[in-house]
Amino acid sequence: MKEFDIDAWNRKSQYEFFKTYDDPFFNLTTELDVSHLYDFCKKNNLSFFLACLHFAVESANEILEFRLRIIDDKLFEFEHIDIGSTVLNKDNSFSFCYFKKKENLFEFDLSGKEVLKKHAEQTDFDSNKESLNLIYASSLPWITFTSIKHARSMGREKSGIPKFVFGKFYKSNNSKKMPFSIEVHHALIDGYHVAKFLEIFQKKINDL
């Protein structure tokens, strides 16, 4: 990572305004059309869960603002970010797993399945509190939701790690729609960047 030049940033004023807020986060929920992604995963024996993580983190890496973090009141840019997600344990509790960004979906699927296999063999509730070059993700495959609120630890949240939540997809006409929630730190990210991320994400899964 490297320290980011705030003075050369077109969002300097917005950054300085929102970083002082007690709760500087905003959250929105939308829908993704995952019809093509689902069919592609079935055809190629790929994990739909891992495919969602792959394209989410790949899309986020293309936008500078998603790679920025606040550390000790300074702003830093990571060259790339990975993704961590909740995973369900056999006893229906949950733990966290961490997935390294890969060059393509097939590599991510192979690596991700190995991560999940190792986790199943030795379940460990690992919150990975030290790493900041992450996106936090959760999957709620049992629920089609229209909004969500996260638990919050304000000390750690100050860094500005984005949070993604994938819900249960449902059929709408001839499509499969999946609720998707995104929460970001407003000192780092605006609605424009969220919209750009969603545009990139949807295009990637449409163009498979």
Summary of the structure (lengths in Angstrom):
residues: 208
radius of gyration: 17.1
end to end distance: 31.2
largest distance: 50.5
contacts: 589
relative contact order: 0.23
helix: 36%
strand: 28%
